[in-house]
Amino acid sequence: MATKTAIIEKEKKTTKASANSGTYLYAVGRRKTAVAQVRLYPDKGNDKHVVNRKAYTEYFPAALQPVLVAPLTALGLSGDFVVSATVKGGGVNAQAEAIRLGVARAILKHDEALRLSLRAEGFLTRDARSVERKKPGLKKARRSPQWSKR
């Protein structure tokens, strides 16, 4: 039984974020089918953001890296917080935008006075667009079967 508890303790240690200082701000962001659970850890001067236990520079391509920290850079808080996110579903673009929404919501928990500037930049808007479902009798959501005369 001792080995089982040792394994559980080891898993708990590996699942903790690298910037775990105890207190954090938590928020959820969504986009299409992507869901991001975001934690903001207060950490001065550290830029080691983590996504799914990897550095965000490894996880996202270079074009999407500024997207997830955009709320922090727009407010000048990029050096004050470290982002730790767990994201599932969707593609990489939707995942980056889900993390962006989660970061913006977590910043609101830090300081409610920043709502106007976050809203003006469009970071608090939940993009609810998703894939439309396929209807019976149609080839796709709206595409009807090809008409044939005979």
VENPE-V46307 format. One record per helix or strand of 3 or more residues. SS is the DSSP state (H for helix, E for strand). FROM is the first residue (numbers start at 1). TO is the last residue. If there is no record, write none. Layout:
SS&FROM&TO + SS&FROM&TO
This chain:
H&2&15 + E&25&31 + E&34&42 + H&56&59 + H&62&68 + H&70&75 + E&81&88 + H&92&110 + H&112&121
